[in-house]
Amino acid sequence: MHALKPPPSLSAEGSTSAYYDLNAQAYFDATLHVDMSDLYDEFLRQIISGGRILDAGSGSGRDTLAFLKKGYEVDAFDSSPALAELSTRLTGVSTQVIRFQEFESAPRYDGIWACASLLHVPANELHDVLARLLRALKPGGVLYISVKHGSDERVADDGRLFVDLDKISIRNLFAKFPDVTLRKIWLTGGEGSLRGRDNWLNVLAVKAPESGNQ
């Protein structure tokens, strides 16, 4: 296991990106074999067999690979060039290097998976980023997101920016999108030595189907 390195002194968002570039291999090794099967089941049961999924903030490529193995078409992007390269090698899917704030797509996805990735988007930019993701969903498409459970915008000791959300803040965010229904909001335990302390807030949201297909 590679030792984790602190990023150079930058803005909070820049420091977050630097962290993942400096620690890409260590992050890859630490996250690649985490069992996500329960969350996959919650997400995939909402999506047609063989549908197209976007892995938004794909990290190691673990989830991209899992969806591919289950027969789905998958696109992926990440803001870290180093992680995008590792993901591409692992999955064979060319992982784009792009920030959430730059993402643009026509409505072409049956599902968008943003697992532990939106948590690094500054709070005042979350509405715009969410709008970008929802525009990329087909009518009836499903969005999954996970963030740390809380109600704070903070910079961790390692330099990364975190925006923690709770059920109220999630409902307030999605209230601005009347064509989207919150299907489920639930908590899961923290990871590694933090299990039971740093909980995750998970969200499944569904875009309204086209009129006549309801």
Secondary structure, 3 states (H helix, E strand, C coil): CCCCCCCCCCCHHHHHHHHHHHCHHHHHHHHCCCCCHHHHHHHHCCCCCCCEEEEECCCCCHHHHHHHHCCCEEEEEECCHHHHHHHHHHHCCCCEECCHHHCCCCCCEEEEEEECCHHHCCHHHHHHHHHHHHHHEEEEEEEEEEEEECCCEEECCCCCEEECECHHHHHHHHCCCCCEEEEEEEEECCCHHHCCCCCEEEEEEEECCCCCCC
